[in-house]
Amino acid sequence: MSFKANPSVSVILPFYNAEGTLNRSIESFYKQSYTNFECILIDNNSTDGGAVIAKYWSENDSRFILEKELQQGVMFASNKGAKQGKVHCPYGC
């Protein structure tokens, strides 16, 4: 699936070693009836399979965008997502 060039909602989803829960989290956005969003997945140096899950979604649905943040910490990851978002006031989760 793809979204319009100008999504009305940006969701920032930072993750670190979330292999066990990440797919379920992403699916919850995917299944929403509202589709004009982007979900920026921020890998914060995961060492498990979380990055593989995020990569799958980003390659198969253009609403999901995978970024990597090298500085460890949720604030670094969230700030990176906020800078990447197309919506002026992105929402974090």
C-alpha positions as CSV (number, residue, x, y, z in Angstrom):
1,M,0.0,0.0,0.0
2,S,1.1,3.5,-0.5
3,F,0.0,6.9,0.9
4,K,-0.4,10.3,-0.5
5,A,2.7,12.5,-0.8
6,N,1.4,14.6,2.1
7,P,0.3,12.4,5.0
8,S,-1.7,14.2,7.6
9,V,-0.3,12.2,10.6
10,S,3.3,11.2,11.4
11,V,3.8,8.5,14.0
12,I,7.2,8.0,15.5
13,L,7.9,4.5,16.7
14,P,11.4,4.1,18.2
15,F,12.4,0.6,19.1
16,Y,15.3,-1.3,20.7
17,N,15.3,-5.1,20.8
18,A,11.6,-5.3,20.3
19,E,11.5,-8.4,18.1
20,G,8.8,-9.9,20.3
21,T,6.3,-7.0,20.1
22,L,7.3,-4.8,17.1
23,N,5.3,-6.7,14.4
24,R,2.1,-6.5,16.5
25,S,2.7,-2.7,17.1
26,I,3.2,-2.1,13.4
27,E,0.2,-4.2,12.4
28,S,-2.0,-2.1,14.7
29,F,-1.2,1.0,12.5
30,Y,-1.5,-1.0,9.3
31,K,-5.0,-2.2,10.2
32,Q,-6.4,1.3,11.0
33,S,-9.2,2.5,8.8
34,Y,-7.5,5.9,8.5
35,T,-4.7,5.4,6.0
36,N,-3.2,8.9,5.4
37,F,-0.4,8.5,7.8
38,E,3.3,7.8,7.9
39,C,5.0,5.6,10.5
40,I,8.6,6.4,11.1
41,L,10.3,3.3,12.5
42,I,13.5,4.3,14.4
43,D,15.9,1.4,15.1
44,N,18.0,2.4,18.1
45,N,20.8,-0.1,17.6
46,S,18.8,-3.3,18.0
47,T,20.7,-6.5,18.3
48,D,17.7,-8.8,17.8
49,G,15.5,-9.3,14.8
50,G,13.5,-6.1,15.3
51,A,15.4,-4.3,12.4
52,V,14.5,-7.2,10.1
53,I,10.8,-6.8,10.9
54,A,10.9,-3.0,10.4
55,K,12.8,-3.5,7.1
56,Y,10.1,-5.9,5.9
57,W,7.3,-3.3,6.6
58,S,9.3,-0.4,5.0
59,E,9.9,-2.4,1.9
60,N,6.3,-3.5,1.5
61,D,4.3,-0.5,2.5
62,S,5.5,3.0,1.7
63,R,3.7,4.4,4.8
64,F,6.4,2.8,6.9
65,I,9.8,4.4,6.9
66,L,12.8,2.8,8.5
67,E,15.6,5.0,10.0
68,K,18.5,4.1,12.2
69,E,19.7,6.2,15.1
70,L,23.3,5.4,16.3
71,Q,23.1,7.4,19.6
72,Q,21.6,5.1,22.2
73,G,18.5,6.4,23.9
74,V,14.8,6.9,23.3
75,M,15.2,10.7,23.1
76,F,17.8,10.5,20.3
77,A,15.6,8.1,18.4
78,S,12.4,10.2,18.9
79,N,14.2,13.4,17.8
80,K,15.5,11.7,14.7
81,G,11.9,10.6,13.9
82,A,10.6,14.1,14.5
83,K,13.1,15.5,12.0
84,Q,12.2,12.9,9.4
85,G,8.4,13.4,9.6
86,K,6.5,15.1,6.8
87,V,3.9,16.5,9.2
88,H,4.8,19.6,11.1
89,C,3.8,18.3,14.5
90,P,4.5,14.5,14.6
91,Y,2.9,12.4,17.3
92,G,5.1,9.9,19.2
93,C,4.0,6.7,20.8
